[in-house]
Amino acid sequence: MLTITLYLNNRTQFLRFHWQETHNRVKQIFDSSQILANSTSTISSRTSTQYLWCVNHYGPNNQLRDFIKCGIIAMLSSYTLVIPPFYPHYGHSVRGIQWFDHFFDLKQLRQVINFITLDEFIEKVKINQKKVMIDCYIQQFELVRGRMWYSKNALIPVQNYFKINIDFHRSMNLTNNFQLSELFSKSKNCSSIFLHIHYTMFRQFFSNPNNYTKKIFEFLRRTPLLQRMASQSISQLPKLAIRKNRSQINFQFLAVVHMRIGDHVVMSLSMYIKQILYLINDKVHFTHLHIMCPYLNSTDMKQLTNSLSIPFTTSHQLLNHLDFVLDRYLFDVLEQEIAYQAPIFIASPWTTYSATILMQKVYQQKGTVYVLSTVKDKHPSLVTQQNAKYFDK
């Protein structure tokens, strides 16, 4: 069993006045409705000797949300971001590593974020073949102490993979409602930072459009291999379609809808169907619907068949049809890329799984996006760059 040791010291905290200007700048960004017009070249040209590795929470898309937040923090402070692993939903205790660059194109991302990969970071902070020393462990202890499993999940698989022990020179706590100026002040003399903050911090990053979120999602793209796999999967969907009228053979215009039912119910199936019918009756044109939901049973399928006048396919049909082996996480990622490539995406409200696709499509101007409504008799909303936001529970 590996032990993570924290080495503490009594260094005096640096005064915050030096960082007040930075704090004021950050406050202006998120308190003002005006979007700052920082160019991509300005952001990507920043360099720093300070490395930031963040703890991410919950499932893969929630982890991506935390990654975006840390990316914004890195851009605001000129930290060099450490690209973290992802951890799938499934598994017990500490889960296995899913490498970020297996799913997202780092060459594209480098145009907007100054980063280093995890293996490059490990090599930089190694002090010998068996030990890595990170300068500062900074955490919001009072709020994250019940979530220490996430920091262990970040550290222990990495130690196992690289066959190293990770230690820390010193530890620092952040106040419960800290501002970015406090983080910048406490990290001023840290060459490398392992940051664990509460997952709800800095919701303002996603509540309204801002230039940093937009820039990241403009360049957050799947790898070319996943793009190709998705394109080939889309070409197979017409062969799997379920339709009431067998004479219907028009599959030219695909829409993808995400239904969050089963593991966490956002809306009932009847409500999802009602919202889809609103779109059809409002003359939103699509000839085939792919339903992303792994929890549909035979009763659900019958209800869908009786209610929808257009051909549709489901996650189970697609997964069963693929003639190569995919783990569940890879299949989820592939379906997200299918939704990205489809002309229309219909998002389930308040799910980060939908939000990942929504933000990519809107900021990369890839087709049309609607978000369903949980309010009775309210129609789905068209999403634009002006009203786009990353769903935050």
Secondary structure as UniProt FT lines:
FT   HELIX           17..19
FT   HELIX           20..31
FT   HELIX           40..44
FT   STRAND          51..54
FT   HELIX           60..77
FT   STRAND          80..83
FT   HELIX           100..102
FT   HELIX           106..109
FT   TURN            110..112
FT   STRAND          115..117
FT   HELIX           118..125
FT   STRAND          126..128
FT   TURN            129..130
FT   STRAND          131..139
FT   HELIX           141..144
FT   HELIX           145..147
FT   HELIX           148..162
FT   STRAND          165..173
FT   TURN            176..177
FT   HELIX           180..186
FT   TURN            187..189
FT   STRAND          192..196
FT   TURN            199..203
FT   HELIX           204..207
FT   HELIX           211..218
FT   HELIX           224..240
FT   TURN            246..247
FT   STRAND          254..258
FT   HELIX           269..281
FT   TURN            282..283
FT   STRAND          288..292
FT   TURN            294..295
FT   HELIX           298..307
FT   STRAND          312..314
FT   HELIX           315..321
FT   HELIX           328..341
FT   STRAND          344..347
FT   TURN            349..350
FT   HELIX           352..363
FT   TURN            364..365
FT   STRAND          368..371
FT   TURN            376..377
FT   STRAND          381..382
FT   TURN            385..387
//
